[in-house]
Amino acid sequence: MDISTKMAFSPAVYQQIMQLLSVVDSFKGNWKAIELQHSKHLNELRKIATIESIGSSTRIEGATLTNTEVEKLLKSVKITKLKTRDEEEVMGYYDVLQIILDNYENIKLTESYLHQLHGILLKHSSKDQRHKGKYKNLSNKVIANYPDGTQRTIFKTTEPHLTAAAMQVLIAWIQERFKKNDTHPLITIAVFVYEFLSIHPYQDGNGRLSRLLTTLLMMQQDYKFIQYVSFENIIETRKDDYYRALMDGQKNRGKAEEQIDKWILFFMDCMLILTQRLEAKYAGYNKLEKGLNERQQKIVQFIKKQKKAQIKDIDKAFPNYSRNTLKKDVALLLNEGMILRTGEGRSVTYHAKL
């Protein structure tokens, strides 16, 4: 069945999609102007989004680490000392995400690159070594994992002996869409994700890889704002809607009746929420920083540069101010969430917030 036939939207649905795309594309243009200014907030936004994305995407698949635990693990981990499968999944996701963010322009959407990314995603997982970077050889299903431990089968997937051919068709389809530019890139990406999840080409890690590929494709199509806010977190908070939208198309998988309008609308709505979150976050940073005096802003920048600092370090760096004044500044910055604190008593240390 031709993939494009699933995109025969009704006039009402098409209008909804176009309205959502218009808002997202308008934000994209405005955000590019912010990026050109090399705002000092962007690195911090990217670090926060990275933590949220790793935490959310692994929790969607059943992991239990909180964002705080993910952040702590990434700061202190020694690969040889990963203790749990959750930790292994976190590190694998982090590795692939960093590769995508740093090298998206050089990553081609081919079977070879997909296998490489999948292999890296599962490289820390001892139970996945035999099948990492290879298409599945056993039938699998899409199963939803819920916080209470229950599971629900969402839909069946492409059989192993048909997987390679199905992936070749899908990859050729998306390459042709981007080359011809005959479909809006966000619709193309949404369709690709739906088809990838429907095929479920690998034995494990398909959900995580689908979200990483979403980031890759959006970066390549110049929607680079996705690196500063977590798409995965939005999926996690709308997990029921996410599975419901996939199931709506999947109920007629392989039939002429298979339509994916509800999935496309869900995907576009998530993109809209993503832009709204990023706009609010950036505005919040600007508003907060404008409320700081010059001395307080310098203290924040000093701590960011040093990575960590104690009061004595701050006192030494700002000899023109009394220690009492600096302590009040640090207390304000801590209360406003601009910096973080660890330790007790004389060992209290302040850190730049990720």
Phi, psi and omega in degrees: 000132180295129181302321185296335181293341179282355184254025179278077185284148173290159179305321181293317179293317180300319179296318178299314181299315181296323179295316178295317179297323180299317180293315181296316181292326176296317177297318180305315179296318179294321183291326179300326177294322178294318180297323180296338179279355181052050181305137181290349179278342190296319179298320180292318178299320181293320179296317180296315180297323179299313179298313181297319182295315179296312181299312183293313185295323178285327178290327177303326182269006175113354177292165186235359183292134176283168178300322178297318179292324177297313180300316180296319180297315182293332180282326191243356191291144166244121189308326182287351184245021175295124190262332186229165177296324177302316179295321179297318180292321179299312182294321179295318180295317178301314182301313182292318181299318179295321177299316181295312183296325183271339187227020187304328182292337185256002181263118180265145180277084178231166178301320182299314180292322178298317178298320180297313180296320179295320178298320178291321179303323184253011188294335181270352185267113184297326184282350184252007186296328184287332185243003180294140178071016180225146175297155184296152173239004176230148178298144177223165180231157172273117182241129177275129176255126182251156184306331182278004177095352181282157179231154178216130178286123183271310176194160176279160185237176180300137180292150185307317185290348179254355189295311183301314180296320180295321179291323178296320177295315181296315180295318178297322181296312183290324177297320179293321179298314181292324180291315182278338181056041183260002178221142179304134185303326179290325175293317178301315180296316180299317179295317179303314181298316179300313181293320179300315180292327178292320177289318182052063193293337183252159182297323180210159176090007184295317180298313179298316181293325179298323180285326175293321178292330175300314178297315180302309184293321179293320176299317182292332179266016173076019172264063190286351178294345181297339180285348185256000179209145190273109172295321181299323180295323177295318177299318180298317182288342179240039187302317180297317178296322179301308181291324180296319180294321177294317181295327182298321176281322185293337182297338178242028183307127178083359180254164179296338182278356183293115178234147184236030181297321181293324176293316180298316179296319178297313181300314181293323178295322176297321178296322178296313179299321180300314180294323180294319179296315182294318178300317180293319180296315182294318178297322179296319178297315180297316181296316181295315183295325179295336180277353179269145175279174185300320180297315182294322177296322179293324178295317178300314181294325178296314180295321178297319181292319182279346184077318177206151182201148173258170181304321181297326178291318179294318179300318181291326182284339182232068185294344182277357181237150180288153179299325181297318178297317181294323177297319178295321177298314181297320179298320178295313181297323179293315181296327180275359178078016180282335179223167179240156181235139173229159177084174180227156175057229182290345182268006179301129181229143181251141185233154172289138180284134178291000000 
